[in-house]
Amino acid sequence: MARRLIFVYNANSGKFNAWLDSAHKILSPKTYQCRLCDLTYGIFKENEDWARFRESVIKSNPDLQLEFLHIDEFEKKYWSKWLPKYQYPCILEKSEQPQDYNDGFGTNSGLDVFMSQEEMNRIDNTHALIDSITKKLKL
């Protein structure tokens, strides 16, 4: 069965927002609100260890799909009045067979929290994020 992980950054999309996020990381890194951004991106580009992991996990697991979205993109694509209010950043897992999934609310959205904001905020570095994802996926 295909699995999809949806990584939702605690930021909005667009060049202006990316510029603001980079400036925030430089000027006040301790108050930056997106731990997922901190762990997967440096100031200007994607973390090399993360990029290698992301590429290798997809190649070695053809049934696994990774999707990366900002808050505005996620809410536009997956919005539903029944969708829970998530705390960002987070990683969600989407069932690719929603007919086999029941979230208890009758929505069959198929979205489960794979890694919460709280869990992510406890992760110290990119390697720890990679280890955590690998263990949860049982790779």
Salt bridges, closest charged atoms under 4 A:
ASP38 OD2 - ARG35 NH1 3.70
GLU46 OE2 - ARG54 NE 2.90
GLU48 OE2 - LYS45 NZ 3.25
ASP49 OD1 - ARG52 NH2 2.34
ASP49 OD2 - HIS127 NE2 3.07
GLU67 OE1 - ARG4 NH1 3.04
GLU67 OE2 - LYS77 NZ 2.52
GLU73 OE1 - HIS70 ND1 2.85
GLU93 OE2 - ARG3 NE 2.60
GLU96 OE2 - ARG4 NE 3.03
GLU118 OE2 - ARG122 NH1 3.26
GLU119 OE2 - LYS136 NZ 2.90
